[in-house]
Amino acid sequence: MEMDLAQRIAGHPKYQELKAKRTSFGWLLTIMMMVVYYGFIVLVAFNKSFLATKLGSGVTTIGMPLGLGVIVFTIVITGIYVRRANSEFDDLTEEIKKAVLK
């Protein structure tokens, strides 16, 4: 009986839609994160003088807010994913469950 349920879910058009949306959105966020993270790493590796440039007369350099920006960006895109998962993806999941469990 469980195989029949799994086959009905896998064959449902809303499940295919959910898989496609979730996958493409996940890849988009992954690419964005990799660009930000590896962009920072490339700056560290190849342009230390830029990152060492002081902001004002204090000890803070450009690298500090950029590094903090990478961390904040990670938190923001995680929040974006969670918000979309809790609304759109969960709604599609509920539609699938209602349709398949009839």
Residue, then its C-alpha position, 0 to 999 in steps of 0.5 A: m500500500e505504501m508503494d502505491l501511495a508513493q507512486r501516486i505522489a510521484g505521479h501527481p502534477k503538483y508534486q512535479e511542480l513542487k520539485a521543479k520550483r524547490t530545485s530551481f530556487g535552491w540552485l539560485l540561492t546556492i549560486m548566489m551564496m557561492v558568488v558572495y562567499y568565493g568573491f570574498i575569498v578571492l579578494v582575500a587571496f588576490n587583493k589584500s591591500f584593498l581589504a586592508t584599506k582603513l575606513g576613516s582614522g580608526v582601525t577598521t578596514i574595508g575587509m571587516p564590513l565585507g566579512l560581516g556582509v557575507i555573514v549577514f547575506t547568509i542569514v538573509i538568504t536562509g530567511i528568504y528560503v525559510r519564508r518561501a518554504n513555509s508558504e509556497f512550498d508548504d501550500l503545494t505540499e498540502e494540496i498534494k496530500k489532500a489530492v492523493l489521500k482522497 
